[in-house]
Amino acid sequence: MEQIYAIIQNNLVTNTVVAEQEFIDAAYPGSPRIDQLDPHPGIGWSYENGVFTPPAPPPEPPAPVTITPALPE
């Protein structure tokens, strides 16, 4: 039966794969199964000591700036 696994490189999820356990054991040994987790970890998540952590949210965009033209003197 196919399941979802996280491919980990340097403590970072670099890809996710839908595959059977035999394929994962041969191609990506030690890759953790993630289909039972909610939410599913994805690319960019960190993985350390068996724990997934989502990436930091992107920064807020800067506030819009209104430019008022100078009035002629």
Secondary structure, 3 states (H helix, E strand, C coil): CCEEEEEEECCEEEEEEEECHHHHHHHCCCCCECCCCCCCCCCCCEEECCEEECCCCCCCCCCCCCCCCCCCC
